[in-house]
């Protein structure tokens, strides 16, 4: 079939003329919900923001802060009036919402649990709850995820962003015991892109990296760090690498790399953007630290915050958490 007004052929395929494609592109640019800020300016500038139909893969070692960074992004997106669904295939609903409250209020998870009665009114008045949805069902397939997105859109309004934690827990529809993990990941990676395009949403999916890429999640990553990474990154429009360079030595910063961007720029090898990170409240602050002004590795990574020089930029920023 030809043209935007033409009926679909038997395979549901439509071919647009050049001018029709230009008009579709113009409408796409004029749609505010199609352009999605992560809430982190450096990433937005390098990738020219996420767009509906795109897939973002977030790579990181277990315990590197992938989920925390994703929850901070979703908070920023929901606050900017984008409807989001967080599919937690690993954590329970209670742990997810406890972390999200901690991020918003700047409290530790322990404080949220112990003081919830005092915090209840403040929690209920968080302005973006109506744009934020959580599904904690385990072992979902991409078909189930797509159906859930469509039902949520029908009940609450169009969904703009879906985040899945994490890739390795998405259930493959191929039940054959002879299917390799590589084949299963290939199927899921292809489905992620198809669902993003069919539903008109941006999909963020978290993925684990192999143990050889920094035992503790404290070193920058490469595209090859993901398990079956060739398959994962092939269909991705944006690939982010997450690590915590101060892990075990103060743990006040989070490093984020743009490893792949189909429409923007990427970090040079081993380069990354450094953000202030407060582990107890899972908060990541949208302040790209200038590492050249933070001192050498010894002063940045080994010195307790209270012992840093009074005019230290990182001391000023972290004390604002």
Phi, psi and omega in degrees: 000151183235141173091152184293337182261000182285151175289153178291148173279187185299335181260007178073027185258131175239135175249129181258146172287167181302315182293321176298321179295321177296316179297321178295321179294320179296318178296322178298318179291328182278353182272109184296330181285346180279340179255118191238115176280138176282346186087000177240106192302321183297317178294315179301318182291321182289323183260355186061041178068153171290151176230153175300143184092354182260156176240128176248124176257129180249111182266143176183155176287157173305127179084007182278346179108015180303309183296318179299316180295319179297319180293325174295318178298315181296321176302314180297319181292315179296322178296330178269020172072028172260128179283128187235147170235128175256113177268105181262095181278355183241301183282153176286163177303319183295319180292322180298310185288330176297316178294319183294322176294317180301317179298314184291318186265353181070030179253159171283160178299323178297319179293322179299315181293312185288325187252020187300323180301322179285329184271351191307312182298316180296319180297316182292340180261011173299124195289343188254009181304322183296340179262006187237128181230148181231133171237119183251022176293136181273158170051049178275148173271167177295329177296318178294321178297315179298317179298321180293320177298315181294320178293320179295319178298319181292326184273325190238349186115162187304132174277135179257325187225137173235135176238131182242124180240096008216177187306316185294347181257000174287130184278130176285146179278347179274111186269002182293133180290343182275353181284128181284162176299324179299317180293320179296317179294323177300316179298315183292318180299319178293320181294324179303313181293319180297318180293319178302318181285317182294319184272350182064046181231161167265136179245128173250124180234132180271144182219141180280153173252160180291158183297333184291347183262063178086102185305324187249011180072030185249011181233152177301156185250174172232169178298332182281001184288332183289146174294128187053041190296330180301321179286318184297311188280342184302317182266001184276142174271332181219131175237123178249142174249133183243131171210164180238098187296338181259014184306121180086001181218055181111315175050059182247357185224155175232131178262131180235125179250139166268103185271334178207138173214119182293336187233007183221211182249163180235163175287147173294163182308129178069358176278160180193165172265133183255124180245145171296135184227133178242097187305314183301331179251003178063019185271136172241124185268139181281066176224108179284109182288139175274103186296336180291341180257010184258001182089180181281177182302324182297313183285329182281315190264341187249344185269128175302149185303322183289342182263357178291155179301149185302325183266013180296126180302319183292328178294316180297317184289313184292329178291347178274354178299000000 
